[in-house]
């Protein structure tokens, strides 16, 4: 169950009892297969290629995740912490070519507009891009989610305070996420996103985050 505690202004509501992981430990072979970005740049590849490069050939058993993972093959798992609510998410949402409906619902809720507590269906393509980029980064650190879904009213509010907020932002369509990692630089995260070759990548070095979306392939920022 989710809990909301004291209001901390721009940080929103901090969860005193953060959501614990629904899954067990990560797959060591998955971590070993991850592409390192500490030196050099990544060559561009398709999103499917990014997943193929990090595919798990024999997934471990996650006894608390829907009871269907015993003997499973390729999986996709996403792990995040919300900077606005303090909630955490760690779930397998795709197994051998099929999305898990309940896991996607959990992701939709986690990435909701926290200002209005409003939820939309997040585009699974963007979840895939976020997950593939994370695999390429070679870190077990969960993403810090700064912004997922934004209602039109929230987007308009943010536009009044920043010229960097797009009028027709893909955040309003559940097609974008703003993310941060303490162990990876903005440049490293952006290179991982670009390597997926599957959507937009925005670098915001001054604010220390990267924007990933499943719109047209493009890049901006510094």
PyMOL commands that set and color helices and strands:
alter all, ss='L'
color gray80, all
select helices_A, chain A and resi 9-11+28-33+47-53+101-110+124-137+152-161+170-173+186-196
alter helices_A, ss='H'
color red, helices_A
select strands_A, chain A and resi 75-82+88-95+98-99+143-147+176-180+200-204+209-213+218-221
alter strands_A, ss='S'
color yellow, strands_A
deselect
rebuild
show_as cartoon
